[in-house]
């Protein structure tokens, strides 16, 4: 079993914001791979959970409802319940201001890079050795970081991000079914432009 966690903030006021791209990728995966007969998402592990099958792999899709800065609680609850290895069984999907909008990058581990959600996951798991799939949202420029990440995409960014969300969903499915190295080889490329 694999666990794909999309980081974001719960509530309609945060829908379609830059910080919620992780939620959007999980929603795309649920639409593509979850069994409609199983019903909608269930409340579990301080979040919303949907079970899916990607190729032959059972995948738990999780959207923490604890708010971004305390996302680790939901992740740790699921990891511990299923006795998963973070390095082998966990993929966190998250926004990243350090890469251009429209880009998707997968890494096997690393620091939080100033992202409070990633920092909390590392803190609660006691390690930062777990894969993360980062979706570029551009640098904020003169806008304060908190305002920027909680804001909505510009029309130009929206077009780019729609493609990157689709790519990220395919990359997450590749990670679940084929592994980290194939997903990195296929999806770690620069956006043309």
C-alpha positions in Angstrom: 0.0 0.0 0.0 1.1 3.5 -0.8 0.1 6.9 0.7 -0.2 10.0 -1.4 -0.9 13.2 0.7 -1.8 16.5 -0.9 -1.0 19.4 1.4 -3.4 22.3 1.5 -5.9 24.2 3.7 -9.5 23.1 4.3 -12.4 25.5 3.6 -13.9 27.1 0.5 -12.0 30.3 1.1 -8.8 28.4 0.2 -10.1 26.5 -2.9 -8.0 27.1 -6.0 -5.3 29.0 -4.1 -1.6 28.5 -4.8 -1.1 26.7 -1.4 -3.8 24.1 -2.3 -2.3 22.6 -5.4 -1.6 19.4 -3.3 -5.3 19.0 -2.6 -6.1 19.5 -6.3 -3.7 16.7 -7.4 -5.3 14.3 -4.8 -8.7 15.3 -6.2 -7.5 14.5 -9.8 -6.1 11.1 -8.6 -9.4 10.3 -6.8 -11.4 11.0 -10.0 -9.2 8.8 -12.1 -8.5 5.9 -9.8 -11.0 5.6 -6.9 -13.8 3.2 -7.2 -17.0 5.2 -7.6 -19.0 2.3 -6.0 -16.9 2.9 -2.7 -18.6 6.2 -2.2 -17.1 9.6 -1.4 -14.1 10.5 0.9 -14.3 9.4 4.5 -13.1 11.3 7.5 -10.0 9.5 8.9 -6.5 10.4 10.1 -7.5 14.0 10.7 -8.3 14.3 7.1 -10.3 13.1 4.1 -9.4 9.7 2.7 -10.1 7.9 -0.5 -8.9 4.5 -1.4 -7.8 3.9 -5.0 -6.1 1.3 -7.2 -3.3 2.4 -9.4 -2.3 -0.4 -11.6 -1.9 -3.3 -9.1 -1.1 -1.0 -6.1 -3.6 0.0 -3.4 -3.2 3.7 -2.8 -4.6 5.8 0.1 -5.2 9.4 -1.0 -5.2 11.8 1.9 -6.1 15.5 2.3 -5.3 16.6 5.8 -7.9 18.9 7.4 -5.6 20.2 10.0 -4.4 23.3 8.0 -1.1 23.4 6.2 1.2 24.3 9.2 0.1 21.2 11.1 -0.2 18.7 8.3 2.2 16.3 10.0 -0.5 15.1 12.4 -2.6 13.5 9.6 0.4 12.1 7.8 1.8 10.5 11.0 -1.5 9.0 12.0 -1.9 7.2 8.6 1.8 6.1 8.5 1.6 4.7 12.0 -1.7 3.0 11.5 -0.6 1.1 8.4 3.0 0.6 9.6 4.3 2.2 6.5 7.9 3.3 5.7 8.0 7.0 4.9 10.9 6.6 2.5 9.2 3.8 0.6 5.5 4.3 0.9 4.8 8.0 1.3 4.5 10.8 -1.3 3.7 14.4 -0.3 2.3 16.7 -3.0 3.0 20.3 -2.3 3.4 23.8 -3.7 6.8 25.3 -4.2 7.8 29.0 -4.8 11.4 28.0 -5.7 10.4 26.5 -9.0 8.6 28.1 -12.0 4.8 27.8 -12.3 4.1 24.9 -14.6 7.0 22.8 -13.4 6.8 19.5 -11.5 9.7 18.0 -9.6 10.0 14.8 -7.6 12.7 14.4 -4.9 13.5 11.5 -2.7 13.8 13.7 0.4 15.4 16.9 1.7 14.7 19.9 3.8 11.5 21.9 4.0 12.9 24.9 2.1 10.9 27.3 4.2 7.6 25.4 3.7 5.8 25.1 7.0 3.7 22.1 5.9 6.8 20.1 4.9 8.6 21.2 8.1 5.7 19.9 10.2 5.6 16.5 8.4 9.3 16.1 9.0 8.9 17.1 12.6 6.1 14.6 13.3 7.7 11.8 11.4 11.1 12.4 12.8 12.7 12.3 9.4 12.8 14.2 6.1 13.7 11.1 4.1 10.4 10.7 2.2 9.6 11.6 -1.4 7.9 14.9 -2.3 6.3 16.0 -5.5 6.7 19.8 -5.8 4.5 21.9 -8.1 5.9 25.3 -9.1 3.9 28.3 -8.2 6.5 31.0 -9.0 8.2 33.4 -6.6 6.0 36.0 -4.9 8.0 39.0 -6.0 7.0 42.0 -3.9 3.9 40.3 -2.4 4.4 39.0 1.1 4.8 35.3 1.0 1.8 34.4 3.1 -0.5 36.6 1.0 1.0 35.1 -2.2 0.6 31.5 -1.3 -3.0 32.1 0.0 -3.9 34.0 -3.2 -5.2 32.7 -6.5 -3.2 32.3 -9.7 -3.1 35.0 -12.3 -4.8 34.1 -15.6 -1.3 33.4 -17.1 -0.3 31.2 -14.2 -3.7 29.4 -14.2 -3.1 28.1 -17.7 0.4 26.8 -16.7 -0.8 25.3 -13.4 -3.7 23.3 -15.0 -1.1 21.4 -17.1 1.2 20.9 -14.1 -1.6 19.6 -11.9 -2.4 17.0 -14.6 1.3 16.1 -14.9 1.6 15.9 -11.1 -1.3 13.4 -11.0 0.3 11.3 -13.7 3.7 11.6 -11.8 2.1 10.5 -8.5 0.5 7.5 -10.3 3.8 6.6 -11.9 5.5 6.8 -8.4 2.8 4.5 -6.9 2.9 1.9 -9.7 6.5 2.0 -10.9 8.6 3.6 -8.2 10.5 6.8 -7.4 13.3 6.5 -10.0 11.0 6.1 -13.0 8.8 9.0 -11.9 11.9 11.2 -11.4 13.3 10.3 -14.8 10.0 11.0 -16.6 8.8 14.1 -14.8 11.9 16.1 -13.6 12.2 18.4 -16.6 12.1 22.1 -17.2 9.1 23.8 -18.6 9.6 25.2 -22.1 9.5 29.0 -22.2 
